[in-house]
Amino acid sequence: MPPPVVFHHATPDRPARVAVIAEVGVNHDGDPATALALTHAAAAAGADAVKFQLFRPERLLSADATLAGYQAGRADSARDLLKKVALDAVALAPLRDAARAAGLAFVVTPFSPADVADLAALDVDAVKIASPDAVNPPLLEAAAGLKRPLWISTGTCAADELDDAARHAAAGDGALLQCASAYPTPDDAAALGGIAALRQRFPGVRIGYSDHTADEDTGALAVAAGACLLEKHLTHDPAAPGPDHAVSLGPAELGRYVAAAHRAAVRLGPIAKACQPIERDVRTVSRQSLCPARDLPAGHRLGPDDLVVKRPGTGVPAAAYRSTLGRTLARAVAADHPLRPEDLAG
């Protein structure tokens, strides 16, 4: 088993890192061979994890279930649509082995507590909860019982609906994923600002972004907004007729997506404001010091007319101007040379 997907905050000697889940979901179209090919494509693209879905239509859908608007025309009914793309736990087991052999974490989304029992047998590395189930207590509690990281999408949810989901995510190094449940999501609905809102409301929970836009750059923007985990759909063909292909990237596009996300993470760096080691040379030569305006004798009490501010910043710093006024000189100083701390007596 590979190590679990690692999250960490950046430090000066360790750049930030974002974890990327390649969401195959049902883009295998019910074909295990296609699912295997997409697993290898996820690894080649640089993803950290590959994700599938586990469900049985009869467990998930009532007799009144209907197709979502973006699924219209793809099947005669919701049950017919899901039957075509379902893979059971037996079919998923070889994909788990292939994922781990390729260095990927193996992640599965269940849709009912009964599905969770199958995930226990599969020994998944993490559990992903789809947005509609962020407010499904029985499923959340069952999934949390696996003692695996729980990553929960939050599409359609208001912040005040997510306290229970956040509690489960926080308990096992999980995450809440800001998400817009629109397929595909247009620019004006991507709602990347929700990342900051979730970080503020749930400071003890890692926050990510489940990306349903059709673009390669949204992941990098989400990282800049504070996401440490990204989920992006992967397909063999964005024009294929299945329900999620149109919001998915092909293998080459996913590779660029992952690379851009990691560049964004490095560029974001620590959530801090400090002088970086790379800036120290410029700081030294371009900051300014207090300099005598003219030659001054020992014992002289410094006044406003005695000091000017000039580069470099190797002496008493310009920021100490007010606290230096009124002090006396311990020794004579020459004009146009930075004052040293040892030049000052008191």
Kinemage of the C-alpha trace (Angstrom):
@kinemage 1
@onewidth
@group {chain A} dominant
@subgroup {mainchain}
@vectorlist {calphas} color= white
{ca met a 1} P 0.000 0.000 0.000
{ca pro a 2} L 1.387 3.458 -0.831
{ca pro a 3} L 1.555 6.073 1.895
{ca pro a 4} L -1.650 8.056 2.210
{ca val a 5} L -1.969 11.283 0.307
{ca val a 6} L 0.078 13.805 2.262
{ca phe a 7} L -1.040 17.304 3.093
{ca his a 8} L 1.252 19.819 4.673
{ca his a 9} L 1.637 23.534 5.105
{ca ala a 10} L 4.574 25.234 3.429
{ca thr a 11} L 7.629 26.328 5.356
{ca pro a 12} L 10.687 28.223 4.083
{ca asp a 13} L 12.496 24.924 3.483
{ca arg a 14} L 9.511 22.896 2.275
{ca pro a 15} L 7.222 24.257 -0.428
{ca ala a 16} L 3.482 23.875 -0.302
{ca arg a 17} L 1.997 20.816 -1.929
{ca val a 18} L -1.452 20.121 -3.248
{ca ala a 19} L -2.902 16.624 -3.610
{ca val a 20} L -4.847 15.873 -6.799
{ca ile a 21} L -7.539 13.217 -7.120
{ca ala a 22} L -8.197 11.999 -10.649
{ca glu a 23} L -11.939 11.367 -10.601
{ca val a 24} L -12.666 8.526 -12.984
{ca gly a 25} L -16.068 8.082 -11.345
{ca val a 26} L -18.217 6.421 -13.981
{ca asn a 27} L -16.225 7.619 -16.997
{ca his a 28} L -15.202 4.004 -17.606
{ca asp a 29} L -18.727 3.544 -19.018
{ca gly a 30} L -19.050 0.265 -17.134
{ca asp a 31} L -15.993 -1.273 -18.837
{ca pro a 32} L -13.273 -2.561 -16.458
{ca ala a 33} L -10.639 -2.346 -19.222
{ca thr a 34} L -11.385 1.337 -19.722
{ca ala a 35} L -11.264 1.849 -15.958
{ca leu a 36} L -7.814 0.239 -15.857
{ca ala a 37} L -6.554 2.393 -18.729
{ca leu a 38} L -7.778 5.517 -16.951
{ca thr a 39} L -6.035 4.427 -13.756
{ca his a 40} L -2.732 4.274 -15.616
{ca ala a 41} L -3.516 7.606 -17.272
{ca ala a 42} L -4.092 9.177 -13.857
{ca ala a 43} L -0.662 8.023 -12.699
{ca ala a 44} L 1.000 9.268 -15.888
{ca ala a 45} L -0.659 12.663 -15.403
{ca gly a 46} L 0.925 13.028 -11.962
{ca ala a 47} L -2.195 12.594 -9.855
{ca asp a 48} L -1.901 11.438 -6.256
{ca ala a 49} L -5.087 9.382 -6.165
{ca val a 50} L -7.637 7.819 -8.466
{ca lys a 51} L -11.299 7.731 -7.513
{ca phe a 52} L -14.180 5.489 -8.511
{ca gln a 53} L -17.809 5.172 -7.453
{ca leu a 54} L -19.505 2.185 -5.870
{ca phe a 55} L -23.277 1.929 -5.941
{ca arg a 56} L -26.198 -0.263 -6.755
{ca pro a 57} L -29.000 1.602 -8.490
{ca glu a 58} L -31.676 -0.143 -6.429
{ca arg a 59} L -30.007 1.053 -3.201
{ca leu a 60} L -29.568 4.609 -4.401
{ca leu a 61} L -32.720 5.416 -6.349
{ca ser a 62} L -36.324 5.351 -5.261
{ca ala a 63} L -39.163 4.748 -7.691
{ca asp a 64} L -39.530 8.533 -8.017
{ca ala a 65} L -35.875 9.235 -8.985
{ca thr a 66} L -35.388 11.344 -12.113
{ca leu a 67} L -32.503 12.374 -14.350
{ca ala a 68} L -30.729 15.656 -13.655
{ca gly a 69} L -30.947 18.254 -16.386
{ca tyr a 70} L -27.403 17.610 -17.629
{ca gln a 71} L -28.205 13.864 -17.868
{ca ala a 72} L -31.333 14.313 -19.952
{ca gly a 73} L -31.396 12.254 -23.136
{ca arg a 74} L -28.621 9.906 -21.974
{ca ala a 75} L -31.004 7.169 -20.812
{ca asp a 76} L -34.709 6.473 -20.440
{ca ser a 77} L -34.515 6.651 -16.647
{ca ala a 78} L -32.098 7.300 -13.816
{ca arg a 79} L -31.929 3.578 -13.040
{ca asp a 80} L -31.148 2.707 -16.649
{ca leu a 81} L -28.393 5.330 -16.721
{ca leu a 82} L -26.693 4.027 -13.584
{ca lys a 83} L -27.009 0.361 -14.508
{ca lys a 84} L -24.917 1.020 -17.617
{ca val a 85} L -21.999 2.527 -15.672
{ca ala a 86} L -21.915 0.572 -12.408
{ca leu a 87} L -18.866 -1.448 -11.344
{ca asp a 88} L -19.218 -3.646 -8.282
{ca ala a 89} L -16.618 -4.337 -5.591
{ca val a 90} L -15.349 -7.420 -7.417
{ca ala a 91} L -14.567 -5.306 -10.491
{ca leu a 92} L -12.984 -2.570 -8.381
{ca ala a 93} L -10.501 -4.832 -6.582
{ca pro a 94} L -8.113 -5.195 -9.575
{ca leu a 95} L -8.282 -1.426 -10.052
{ca arg a 96} L -7.228 -0.964 -6.417
{ca asp a 97} L -4.221 -3.204 -6.993
{ca ala a 98} L -3.305 -1.406 -10.212
{ca ala a 99} L -3.630 1.993 -8.559
{ca arg a 100} L -1.342 1.054 -5.682
{ca ala a 101} L 1.170 -0.522 -8.031
{ca ala a 102} L 1.254 2.804 -9.895
{ca gly a 103} L 1.776 4.760 -6.657
{ca leu a 104} L -1.765 6.103 -6.456
{ca ala a 105} L -4.038 6.172 -3.443
{ca phe a 106} L -7.276 4.300 -4.152
{ca val a 107} L -10.404 6.267 -3.296
{ca val a 108} L -14.046 5.276 -3.689
{ca thr a 109} L -17.333 7.122 -3.250
{ca pro a 110} L -20.140 5.069 -1.654
{ca phe a 111} L -23.762 6.128 -1.893
{ca ser a 112} L -25.392 4.067 0.867
{ca pro a 113} L -24.331 2.510 4.188
{ca ala a 114} L -24.552 -0.890 2.521
{ca asp a 115} L -21.912 0.231 0.016
{ca val a 116} L -19.584 1.098 2.901
{ca ala a 117} L -19.347 -2.557 3.890
{ca asp a 118} L -17.960 -3.267 0.430
{ca leu a 119} L -15.402 -0.474 0.903
{ca ala a 120} L -14.187 -2.125 4.088
{ca ala a 121} L -13.510 -5.305 2.132
{ca leu a 122} L -11.738 -3.296 -0.572
{ca asp a 123} L -9.502 -1.651 2.067
{ca val a 124} L -9.702 1.753 0.393
{ca asp a 125} L -7.136 4.446 1.220
{ca ala a 126} L -9.737 7.201 1.594
{ca val a 127} L -13.479 7.687 1.196
{ca lys a 128} L -14.992 10.461 -0.880
{ca ile a 129} L -18.522 11.596 -0.113
{ca ala a 130} L -20.456 13.223 -2.939
{ca ser a 131} L -22.061 16.613 -2.380
{ca pro a 132} L -25.665 15.364 -2.033
{ca asp a 133} L -24.538 13.190 0.874
{ca ala a 134} L -22.742 15.909 2.840
{ca val a 135} L -26.042 16.155 4.735
{ca asn a 136} L -26.700 12.396 4.939
{ca pro a 137} L -25.979 11.391 8.574
{ca pro a 138} L -26.355 7.612 8.156
{ca leu a 139} L -23.862 7.531 5.284
{ca leu a 140} L -21.420 9.898 6.994
{ca glu a 141} L -21.465 7.835 10.168
{ca ala a 142} L -20.998 4.567 8.309
{ca ala a 143} L -18.122 5.969 6.241
{ca ala a 144} L -16.442 7.481 9.298
{ca gly a 145} L -16.493 4.017 10.863
{ca leu a 146} L -13.936 2.854 8.297
{ca lys a 147} L -11.319 5.055 9.996
{ca arg a 148} L -10.043 6.323 6.663
{ca pro a 149} L -9.660 9.980 5.597
{ca leu a 150} L -13.098 11.282 4.691
{ca trp a 151} L -13.208 13.831 1.862
{ca ile a 152} L -16.600 15.479 1.567
{ca ser a 153} L -17.800 17.641 -1.327
{ca thr a 154} L -20.118 20.498 -0.417
{ca gly a 155} L -21.945 21.442 -3.620
{ca thr a 156} L -25.500 22.792 -3.086
{ca cys a 157} L -24.770 23.202 0.652
{ca ala a 158} L -24.870 26.346 2.734
{ca ala a 159} L -22.101 26.697 5.318
{ca asp a 160} L -24.483 26.220 8.241
{ca glu a 161} L -25.476 22.778 6.902
{ca leu a 162} L -21.934 21.429 7.129
{ca asp a 163} L -21.182 21.230 10.850
{ca asp a 164} L -21.747 17.471 10.995
{ca ala a 165} L -19.708 16.851 7.839
{ca ala a 166} L -16.887 19.026 9.163
{ca arg a 167} L -16.835 17.085 12.426
{ca his a 168} L -16.398 13.798 10.580
{ca ala a 169} L -13.761 15.237 8.243
{ca ala a 170} L -11.740 16.715 11.104
{ca ala a 171} L -11.700 13.425 12.994
{ca gly a 172} L -9.549 11.550 10.486
{ca asp a 173} L -7.321 13.917 8.480
{ca gly a 174} L -10.141 14.430 6.007
{ca ala a 175} L -11.254 17.510 4.104
{ca leu a 176} L -14.239 19.520 2.991
{ca leu a 177} L -14.230 20.321 -0.712
{ca gln a 178} L -15.791 23.523 -1.951
{ca cys a 179} L -17.823 22.570 -4.986
{ca ala a 180} L -20.352 23.872 -7.465
{ca ser a 181} L -22.772 21.119 -8.450
{ca ala a 182} L -23.254 22.248 -12.036
{ca tyr a 183} L -22.027 20.173 -14.968
{ca pro a 184} L -20.104 21.900 -16.421
{ca thr a 185} L -19.677 24.838 -14.051
{ca pro a 186} L -19.433 28.233 -15.808
{ca asp a 187} L -16.863 30.781 -14.668
{ca asp a 188} L -19.349 32.913 -12.777
{ca ala a 189} L -20.503 29.925 -10.710
{ca ala a 190} L -17.101 28.381 -9.871
{ca ala a 191} L -17.325 30.003 -6.398
{ca leu a 192} L -13.654 29.769 -5.493
{ca gly a 193} L -14.330 32.360 -2.814
{ca gly a 194} L -16.107 29.631 -0.868
{ca ile a 195} L -12.706 28.101 -0.095
{ca ala a 196} L -11.824 31.020 2.147
{ca ala a 197} L -15.298 30.981 3.698
{ca leu a 198} L -14.951 27.304 4.617
{ca arg a 199} L -11.440 27.838 5.999
{ca gln a 200} L -12.744 30.616 8.197
{ca arg a 201} L -15.767 28.700 9.470
{ca phe a 202} L -13.937 25.384 9.977
{ca pro a 203} L -10.342 26.270 10.929
{ca gly a 204} L -9.567 22.729 12.077
{ca val a 205} L -10.476 21.122 8.732
{ca arg a 206} L -8.476 20.932 5.523
{ca ile a 207} L -10.269 22.583 2.620
{ca gly a 208} L -10.114 21.531 -1.013
{ca tyr a 209} L -11.975 22.063 -4.269
{ca ser a 210} L -13.966 19.620 -6.382
{ca asp a 211} L -13.705 21.083 -9.858
{ca his a 212} L -16.592 20.737 -12.289
{ca thr a 213} L -15.417 23.407 -14.693
{ca ala a 214} L -14.212 22.296 -18.101
{ca asp a 215} L -10.954 24.248 -17.810
{ca glu a 216} L -7.335 23.379 -17.099
{ca asp a 217} L -6.528 26.449 -15.001
{ca thr a 218} L -9.246 26.304 -12.338
{ca gly a 219} L -7.228 23.984 -10.118
{ca ala a 220} L -4.311 26.409 -9.963
{ca leu a 221} L -6.719 29.219 -9.115
{ca ala a 222} L -8.248 27.071 -6.369
{ca val a 223} L -4.799 26.457 -4.889
{ca ala a 224} L -4.150 30.195 -4.901
{ca ala a 225} L -7.454 30.579 -3.063
{ca gly a 226} L -6.267 28.172 -0.360
{ca ala a 227} L -7.240 24.648 -1.479
{ca cys a 228} L -4.886 21.823 -0.458
{ca leu a 229} L -6.807 19.070 -2.264
{ca leu a 230} L -8.237 19.058 -5.779
{ca glu a 231} L -10.599 16.665 -7.489
{ca lys a 232} L -10.868 16.696 -11.276
{ca his a 233} L -12.718 14.344 -13.622
{ca leu a 234} L -10.626 12.259 -16.036
{ca thr a 235} L -12.024 10.731 -19.208
{ca his a 236} L -10.898 8.838 -22.271
{ca asp a 237} L -13.039 11.136 -24.435
{ca pro a 238} L -14.790 14.385 -23.394
{ca ala a 239} L -17.280 13.842 -26.229
{ca ala a 240} L -18.337 10.367 -25.043
{ca pro a 241} L -22.045 9.966 -24.201
{ca gly a 242} L -21.772 9.101 -20.486
{ca pro a 243} L -23.067 11.494 -17.807
{ca asp a 244} L -19.747 13.077 -16.700
{ca his a 245} L -17.530 13.104 -19.781
{ca ala a 246} L -18.398 16.678 -20.744
{ca val a 247} L -16.949 18.069 -17.494
{ca ser a 248} L -13.813 15.932 -17.681
{ca leu a 249} L -10.285 16.376 -18.980
{ca gly a 250} L -8.408 13.935 -21.161
{ca pro a 251} L -5.092 12.476 -19.957
{ca ala a 252} L -2.862 15.147 -21.533
{ca glu a 253} L -5.072 17.943 -20.245
{ca leu a 254} L -5.084 16.436 -16.754
{ca gly a 255} L -1.290 16.344 -16.811
{ca arg a 256} L -1.206 20.070 -17.503
{ca tyr a 257} L -3.838 20.624 -14.813
{ca val a 258} L -1.758 18.795 -12.204
{ca ala a 259} L 1.438 20.591 -13.194
{ca ala a 260} L -0.253 23.989 -13.000
{ca ala a 261} L -1.729 23.165 -9.599
{ca his a 262} L 1.678 22.222 -8.212
{ca arg a 263} L 3.266 25.389 -9.620
{ca ala a 264} L 0.518 27.383 -7.958
{ca ala a 265} L 1.174 25.633 -4.643
{ca val a 266} L 4.877 26.429 -4.809
{ca arg a 267} L 4.138 30.029 -5.738
{ca leu a 268} L 1.630 30.351 -2.921
{ca gly a 269} L 4.161 29.202 -0.338
{ca pro a 270} L 3.559 29.543 3.404
{ca ile a 271} L 0.487 31.325 4.686
{ca ala a 272} L 2.730 33.916 6.299
{ca lys a 273} L 4.398 37.235 5.628
{ca ala a 274} L 8.123 37.296 6.293
{ca cys a 275} L 11.418 38.125 4.635
{ca gln a 276} L 12.422 35.052 2.650
{ca pro a 277} L 16.040 33.858 2.433
{ca ile a 278} L 16.064 34.698 -1.274
{ca glu a 279} L 15.232 38.329 -0.409
{ca arg a 280} L 17.982 38.888 2.146
{ca asp a 281} L 20.601 40.210 -0.238
{ca val a 282} L 18.195 42.758 -1.709
{ca arg a 283} L 17.054 43.674 1.795
{ca thr a 284} L 20.644 44.366 2.868
{ca val a 285} L 21.599 46.529 -0.107
{ca ser a 286} L 18.303 48.345 -0.651
{ca arg a 287} L 17.092 49.034 2.865
{ca gln a 288} L 18.421 52.210 4.422
{ca ser a 289} L 20.373 53.165 7.514
{ca leu a 290} L 20.701 56.299 9.611
{ca cys a 291} L 23.774 58.300 8.560
{ca pro a 292} L 25.303 61.429 10.169
{ca ala a 293} L 24.554 64.493 8.077
{ca arg a 294} L 28.023 65.784 8.981
{ca asp a 295} L 31.003 64.838 11.142
{ca leu a 296} L 29.842 64.715 14.762
{ca pro a 297} L 31.891 64.516 17.984
{ca ala a 298} L 31.595 62.042 20.841
{ca gly a 299} L 28.990 63.081 23.392
{ca his a 300} L 26.853 64.900 20.809
{ca arg a 301} L 23.106 64.574 21.368
{ca leu a 302} L 21.410 63.679 18.102
{ca gly a 303} L 18.676 65.927 16.710
{ca pro a 304} L 16.619 65.908 13.498
{ca asp a 305} L 19.197 67.939 11.588
{ca asp a 306} L 21.968 65.471 12.433
{ca leu a 307} L 20.594 62.428 10.606
{ca val a 308} L 19.841 61.465 7.003
{ca val a 309} L 18.582 58.139 5.625
{ca lys a 310} L 20.694 56.347 3.005
{ca arg a 311} L 21.481 52.878 1.679
{ca pro a 312} L 22.670 50.223 2.531
{ca gly a 313} L 20.747 48.750 5.438
{ca thr a 314} L 23.820 47.578 7.313
{ca gly a 315} L 23.706 50.123 10.139
{ca val a 316} L 21.120 51.434 12.570
{ca pro a 317} L 17.938 50.937 10.519
{ca ala a 318} L 15.882 53.836 9.224
{ca ala a 319} L 12.935 52.375 11.162
{ca ala a 320} L 14.792 53.364 14.367
{ca tyr a 321} L 14.808 57.060 13.431
{ca arg a 322} L 12.438 58.279 16.173
{ca ser a 323} L 14.005 56.165 18.910
{ca thr a 324} L 17.497 57.367 17.951
{ca leu a 325} L 16.679 61.063 18.242
{ca gly a 326} L 17.867 62.380 21.597
{ca arg a 327} L 20.508 59.725 22.101
{ca thr a 328} L 24.162 60.688 22.546
{ca leu a 329} L 27.163 59.467 20.621
{ca ala a 330} L 29.628 57.153 22.335
{ca arg a 331} L 32.338 58.237 19.886
{ca ala a 332} L 32.961 60.582 16.997
{ca val a 333} L 31.294 59.611 13.710
{ca ala a 334} L 32.004 60.627 10.146
{ca ala a 335} L 29.449 62.034 7.741
{ca asp a 336} L 27.875 59.748 5.125
{ca his a 337} L 28.698 56.462 6.871
{ca pro a 338} L 25.926 54.396 8.474
{ca leu a 339} L 25.654 54.644 12.224
{ca arg a 340} L 26.451 51.465 14.112
{ca pro a 341} L 24.699 50.405 17.313
{ca glu a 342} L 28.016 50.723 19.117
{ca asp a 343} L 28.218 54.424 18.068
{ca leu a 344} L 25.334 55.197 20.443
{ca ala a 345} L 25.836 55.660 24.172
{ca gly a 346} L 22.355 56.178 25.443
